[in-house]
Amino acid sequence: MKLLFIYPRRGSEKRTFVQSFRSIFLHKVIFAPGLTYNVLAALTPKDYSIRIINEEYQKLDFDEECDCVGITATTPIVNRAYAIADLFKERGKKVIIGGCHASAIPDEAKQHADSVVIGNAEDTWPMLLKDMEKDALKPFYRQKGLIDPEHMPTPDRKYMKGSFFSDGVQTSWGCSTGCYYCAITNSTFGKHHVHRDIPSIIQELRAIPQKFLRIYDPSLTSNPKYTKELFRNMIGLHKKFLCNGNIHVLGQDEELLSLASEAGCLQWSVGLESISQNNLDSIGKRTNKVNDYASAIQKIHDHGMWVKGNFMFGFDYDYPDVFKKTRETIQSIEVDLPCFYIVTPLPGTPLFSEFKQQGRILTKDWSLYDFGHVVYQPKNIPADVLFEKTYEIYDELYSPFNKIKRSLGGVKTDILSFAGTAIESLYY
């Protein structure tokens, strides 16, 4: 049996030479690749033939010989995923679609696939393969419970390795914060935290040649006790890594910060989201306290780590002055890498349901649901102003001078810190 797994490309099919070179460079040299298909490969019988294509830098041949095509996609790239699926189905190939968008709207995805995987696939993928061998594919394979830790394999990297500079690992799934806009916490069993066995993670890390890593866990602060033990075991591996966490937990747990620094953490990516407490309370992120941002960030800095602060504009308590106030706040609390997004109601989230009920959804062109377009009717800011001002603040805070200044800040730690922060700053 021959399986073809595909990562659909983002953006337009027609790219300039510079855009093509940038995509190839970023994905082959800089970015850590996703692990979805490496995990599925580890769950697949050894007598299967597997090939993984990343459309960002590889050409897709629709006449390639294969028995089954597997496609995973987030909402912004699902239109491309559907187009790929349709072309392979026209050629008589079996097509399986999964990912957070298909899990949220499985009936839509089924129009383009023979079968749809809903939720995580650790338990359902082996069943799907057995059914396919018997030519008895079911239309849907739905995750029916929490992932069994014993069913969490070490990703098989022989089909797709990390980039020249970095690789990635995932140690746990789920996030209990419960933000109304989040596709992860609102997915099937997404509010439950499930983690892998630490010895298997350490064995995986030892086998990865790259020294620079991204830990893909939605949040390494969902279970601080587990994360502390993980960090204790990572000390001495001489890895440097970026990870995600909750600002409230990080601001309250000095031991976690100390162990993270010792284990090689360079940067915490935190969802600050807004400088308005009313916004935070209204979107279910009550753990965040705006008044505590400065002290929490200072503690992270005191342990030699950077803060990537993620902000969203367009919440219902935002007004036109939010951009100026956010810029001033970022400077005063010393966020190292500020990132800005437009509020986006992803399908399957309470925010999407709320906006749909209120008649505020402006389009269902999923390609625009990339956190960079206005796809709903904002309450207190005109849509065109929201769009323009979000990009203006990016242009200002990521001017050439600010990029150089921010990149040089990494020199005070070590060369990997400098390289990592410089790359991220230049990318944004």
C-alpha positions in Angstrom: 0.0 0.0 0.0 1.4 3.4 -1.0 0.5 6.5 1.1 1.1 10.1 0.0 0.8 12.7 2.7 0.6 16.3 1.7 1.1 19.7 3.5 -0.8 22.2 1.3 0.9 25.4 0.5 -0.2 28.8 1.8 -1.1 31.7 -0.5 -1.2 32.0 -4.2 0.1 29.3 -6.7 1.8 32.0 -8.7 4.8 33.2 -6.8 7.7 35.5 -7.8 11.2 34.2 -7.7 11.9 36.0 -4.5 8.7 34.5 -2.9 9.7 31.0 -4.0 13.2 31.4 -2.8 12.0 32.8 0.6 9.6 29.8 1.0 12.3 27.2 0.2 14.9 28.9 2.4 12.5 29.3 5.4 11.3 25.7 5.3 14.5 23.9 4.3 16.9 26.0 6.4 15.1 27.7 9.2 11.7 26.4 10.2 11.0 23.2 12.1 8.6 21.1 10.1 5.3 19.9 11.4 5.1 16.4 13.0 1.6 15.3 12.0 2.7 12.9 9.2 5.8 11.8 11.1 3.4 10.6 13.9 1.1 8.9 11.4 4.1 7.2 9.8 5.1 5.8 13.1 1.5 4.4 13.5 1.6 2.8 10.0 2.6 -0.8 9.4 6.2 -1.1 8.1 5.1 -2.8 4.8 3.5 0.4 3.7 5.3 2.8 1.4 5.1 6.4 2.6 6.0 9.7 0.9 5.5 13.2 2.4 5.2 16.3 0.2 5.4 19.9 1.5 4.0 22.1 -1.2 5.8 25.1 0.2 9.0 23.9 -1.4 8.2 20.7 -3.3 6.2 20.2 -6.6 3.1 18.1 -6.3 2.5 15.6 -9.1 -1.2 14.7 -9.3 -0.3 11.6 -11.4 2.0 10.2 -8.8 1.4 6.5 -8.2 -0.2 6.0 -4.8 -3.2 4.2 -3.2 -4.2 6.8 -0.7 -3.7 10.5 -0.2 -3.7 12.0 3.3 -4.2 15.8 3.8 -4.2 17.8 7.0 -5.1 21.4 7.0 -5.9 24.4 9.1 -8.7 26.8 8.2 -6.6 29.3 6.1 -5.2 26.6 3.8 -8.2 24.2 3.7 -9.4 25.6 0.3 -6.1 24.5 -1.2 -6.5 21.1 0.6 -9.9 20.7 -0.9 -8.6 21.5 -4.4 -5.9 18.9 -4.0 -8.3 16.3 -2.7 -10.7 16.9 -5.7 -7.9 16.5 -8.2 -6.7 13.2 -6.7 -10.3 11.9 -6.4 -10.8 12.6 -10.1 -7.9 10.3 -10.7 -9.5 7.5 -8.6 -7.4 7.8 -5.5 -8.7 7.4 -2.0 -8.5 10.7 -0.1 -8.4 11.1 3.7 -8.7 14.6 5.2 -8.0 15.6 8.8 -6.9 18.5 10.9 -8.7 21.1 13.0 -10.9 22.5 10.3 -12.1 19.2 9.1 -12.7 18.2 12.7 -14.8 21.4 13.2 -16.8 21.0 9.9 -16.6 17.3 9.0 -19.6 17.3 6.7 -18.0 20.0 4.5 -14.7 18.1 4.4 -16.5 14.9 3.5 -17.6 16.5 0.2 -14.0 16.3 -0.9 -12.8 13.1 0.7 -13.6 9.4 1.1 -13.1 9.7 4.8 -12.6 12.4 7.4 -10.6 12.0 10.6 -12.2 14.0 13.4 -9.9 14.9 16.3 -6.5 13.3 17.1 -5.6 10.2 15.0 -3.5 8.2 17.4 -6.3 5.8 18.1 -8.3 6.0 14.8 -5.5 5.9 12.2 -4.7 2.2 12.7 -8.4 1.3 12.5 -8.7 3.4 9.3 -5.8 1.6 7.6 -7.3 -1.8 8.4 -10.7 -0.8 7.0 -9.0 0.6 3.9 -7.2 -2.7 3.3 -10.6 -4.4 3.4 -12.1 -1.7 1.0 -14.5 -0.8 3.8 -13.6 2.8 4.7 -16.0 4.5 7.0 -17.0 8.1 6.1 -15.8 9.4 9.5 -13.3 8.3 12.1 -14.0 10.2 15.4 -11.8 10.4 18.4 -13.9 8.9 21.2 -11.8 9.6 24.3 -8.6 11.1 25.6 -5.4 9.9 23.8 -3.9 6.9 25.5 -0.3 7.9 26.4 0.7 4.4 25.3 -0.5 5.2 21.8 1.7 8.2 21.5 4.5 7.1 19.3 7.9 8.8 18.8 7.6 10.5 15.4 9.2 8.7 12.5 11.6 11.2 11.0 13.0 9.2 8.1 10.3 10.5 5.8 10.7 14.2 6.7 13.6 15.5 8.7 14.0 18.8 10.4 15.4 21.8 8.7 19.1 22.6 8.6 18.8 24.9 11.6 15.9 23.5 13.7 13.6 20.6 14.5 10.5 20.2 16.6 9.0 18.0 19.3 5.7 17.7 21.0 5.4 16.4 24.5 1.7 17.0 25.3 -1.7 17.8 23.9 -4.5 20.1 25.0 -4.9 23.4 26.8 -7.3 24.0 29.7 -7.4 27.8 29.5 -10.6 27.7 27.4 -10.2 30.8 25.3 -13.3 31.3 23.1 -11.3 31.9 19.9 -9.0 28.9 20.2 -9.3 26.0 17.8 -7.2 23.8 20.1 -8.9 24.1 23.4 -12.3 23.9 21.7 -11.4 20.8 19.7 -12.5 17.2 20.7 -11.2 16.7 24.2 -9.0 19.8 23.7 -9.4 21.1 27.2 -7.8 18.0 28.7 -4.0 17.9 29.1 -2.4 14.6 28.0 1.3 14.1 28.0 3.9 11.6 26.7 6.3 9.5 28.8 9.3 11.6 29.6 12.0 8.9 29.0 10.7 8.5 25.4 10.9 12.3 24.9 14.5 12.4 26.1 15.4 9.5 23.9 13.9 11.4 20.9 15.7 14.6 21.8 19.0 12.8 22.0 18.5 11.4 18.5 17.8 14.9 17.0 21.0 16.4 15.6 19.8 20.0 15.6 20.6 22.0 18.7 17.7 24.5 18.1 14.2 23.2 18.7 10.6 24.3 18.9 8.4 22.6 21.4 4.9 22.5 19.7 2.8 21.9 22.9 -0.1 24.4 23.0 1.0 25.2 26.5 3.9 23.9 28.7 2.2 25.5 31.7 -1.0 23.3 31.7 0.7 20.9 34.0 3.7 22.6 35.7 4.6 19.5 37.7 5.0 17.5 34.5 6.9 20.3 32.7 9.3 20.8 35.6 10.2 17.1 35.5 10.6 17.3 31.7 13.0 20.3 32.1 15.0 18.5 34.8 15.6 15.7 32.4 16.5 18.0 29.6 19.3 19.7 31.5 22.6 18.6 30.0 21.2 17.8 26.6 22.6 21.2 25.4 19.5 22.0 23.4 18.1 25.5 22.9 14.3 25.8 22.4 11.2 28.0 22.0 8.0 27.1 23.7 4.5 28.3 24.6 3.0 29.1 28.0 0.5 31.1 30.0 1.7 34.4 31.4 -0.1 34.0 34.7 1.5 30.7 35.5 5.0 31.9 34.4 4.6 35.0 36.6 3.8 32.9 39.6 6.2 30.0 39.4 9.9 30.9 39.8 11.0 27.3 40.0 9.4 26.6 36.5 11.3 29.6 35.1 14.6 28.5 36.7 14.3 25.0 35.3 13.3 26.2 31.9 16.4 28.4 31.7 18.6 25.6 32.8 17.1 23.2 30.3 17.9 25.7 27.4 14.7 27.7 26.9 15.4 30.9 25.0 11.9 32.3 24.6 8.3 31.9 25.9 5.5 32.7 23.5 2.6 33.9 25.6 -0.9 35.0 24.6 -1.2 38.4 26.1 -4.0 39.0 23.6 -5.2 42.4 24.9 -4.4 45.3 27.2 -8.1 45.5 28.2 -9.1 43.3 31.1 -12.7 43.5 29.9 -11.6 41.9 26.6 -9.8 39.1 28.4 -12.7 38.4 30.7 -15.1 38.4 27.7 -13.1 35.8 25.7 -12.7 33.3 28.5 -9.0 34.2 29.3 -9.6 35.2 32.9 -6.2 33.8 34.0 -4.6 36.8 32.3 -4.4 39.9 34.5 -3.2 43.0 32.6 -1.8 44.6 35.8 0.5 41.6 36.2 2.0 41.6 32.7 5.0 43.8 33.6 6.1 41.9 36.7 5.7 38.5 35.0 7.7 39.6 32.0 10.4 41.0 34.2 10.7 37.6 36.0 11.1 35.8 32.7 13.8 38.3 31.7 15.5 37.9 35.1 16.0 34.2 34.2 17.6 35.1 30.8 14.7 34.3 28.5 12.8 36.3 26.0 9.1 37.0 25.7 7.2 36.7 22.5 3.9 38.5 23.2 0.9 37.8 21.0 -1.8 40.5 20.7 -5.1 40.5 18.9 -7.0 43.6 17.7 -10.8 43.8 17.1 -12.3 42.5 20.3 -15.6 44.0 21.4 -14.0 46.3 24.0 -11.4 47.6 21.5 -11.8 51.2 20.2 -9.7 53.1 17.6 -7.2 54.2 20.3 -6.3 50.6 21.1 -3.4 50.6 18.7 -1.6 53.6 20.3 -2.3 52.2 23.8 -1.0 48.8 22.9 2.2 50.2 21.4 2.9 52.2 24.5 2.2 49.2 26.8 4.5 47.0 24.8 7.3 49.5 25.2 6.7 50.0 28.9 6.5 46.3 29.8 9.4 45.4 27.5 7.9 42.7 25.3 10.8 41.4 23.2 8.9 40.1 20.1 5.4 41.6 19.8 3.2 39.9 17.3 -0.2 41.2 16.1 -3.2 39.5 14.7 -6.8 40.4 13.8 -9.5 38.6 15.8 -10.6 35.6 13.7 -13.6 33.5 14.6 -12.4 30.0 13.6 -15.1 27.4 12.8 -15.8 25.2 15.8 -15.1 27.9 18.4 -17.6 29.6 20.6 -16.5 32.9 19.1 -17.6 31.7 15.6 -20.9 30.6 17.0 -21.5 33.9 18.8 -20.6 36.0 15.7 -22.7 33.8 13.5 -25.7 34.1 15.8 -25.3 37.9 15.9 -25.1 38.1 12.0 -21.5 39.4 12.1 -19.7 36.9 9.9 -18.8 38.7 6.7 -17.4 35.9 4.6 -16.8 32.2 4.7 -13.9 32.3 2.3 -11.7 30.2 4.6 -8.5 31.5 2.9 -9.1 34.8 4.6 -9.3 33.2 8.1 -5.5 33.7 8.5 -5.6 36.3 11.4 -4.5 38.9 8.9 -7.9 39.8 7.4 -11.2 41.1 8.8 -13.8 38.4 8.3 -16.4 39.6 10.8 -18.1 42.9 11.6 -16.1 44.6 14.5 -18.1 46.3 17.1 -16.3 49.6 17.7 -13.7 49.9 15.0 -14.5 50.1 11.2 -13.3 47.0 9.4 -10.9 49.0 7.1 -9.4 50.8 10.0 -8.8 47.6 11.9 -7.0 46.1 8.9 -4.9 49.1 8.1 -3.9 49.9 11.7 -2.8 46.3 12.5 -0.3 46.4 9.6 0.8 49.9 10.6 1.8 48.9 14.0 3.8 46.0 12.5 5.6 48.3 10.2 6.5 50.6 13.0 7.7 48.1 15.6 9.5 46.0 12.9 11.3 48.9 11.2 14.8 48.0 10.0 16.3 49.9 13.0 14.0 48.0 15.5 14.8 44.7 13.8 18.5 45.2 14.2 18.2 46.4 17.8 16.0 43.5 18.7 18.3 41.0 17.0 21.4 42.3 18.7 19.7 41.8 22.1 20.3 38.1 21.7 24.1 38.5 21.7 24.1 38.8 25.5 23.2 35.2 25.9 24.8 33.0 23.3 25.1 32.5 19.5 22.0 30.3 19.2 20.0 32.8 21.1 21.2 35.5 18.8 20.5 33.4 15.7 17.0 32.4 16.9 15.9 35.9 17.9 17.4 37.5 14.8 15.7 35.1 12.5 12.3 35.6 14.2 12.7 39.3 14.3 13.7 39.5 10.6 10.8 37.1 9.6 8.1 39.2 11.3 
